[in-house]
Amino acid sequence: MGQYKNKEFLRSIGLKIESIRTSKGLTHEILAERMGLNDVRQVGRVINAETNFSSSEIFRFSVALGVQPKDLFDFEIELREEFIPPIKKP
């Protein structure tokens, strides 16, 4: 089975990261440096929902931005019927 990727959810996190980054006057380069990244493009890939990322990445972003990890999840999504997996019958 391939890796699951919900682009809408990832985009919501990316928008939150971008909003906090700009409110603090940080460039992508400074954010990448604070995260210890050699490739600034990784910041853009996360913000633009081009890649999945781990909970460890959430931690790195939160520390680099000076916010709590929960702040990166401060958004609402529409819970649609197709998101709910069917219950398997025994």
Residue pairs with C-beta under 8 A, 6 or more apart in sequence:
3 52
5 52
7 49
8 77
9 77
10 46
10 49
10 52
10 53
11 48
11 49
12 75
12 77
13 46
13 49
13 58
13 72
13 73
13 75
14 46
14 47
14 48
14 49
15 47
15 75
16 71
16 72
16 73
16 74
16 75
17 46
17 47
17 61
17 65
17 72
18 47
20 65
20 67
20 71
20 72
21 28
21 31
21 65
24 65
24 66
26 34
26 65
28 40
28 43
28 44
29 40
31 43
31 61
31 64
31 65
32 39
32 40
32 42
32 43
34 63
34 64
35 43
35 60
35 61
35 63
35 64
36 60
37 43
42 51
44 50
45 51
46 53
46 57
46 61
58 69
58 72
59 69
61 72
62 68
62 69
62 71
62 72
65 72
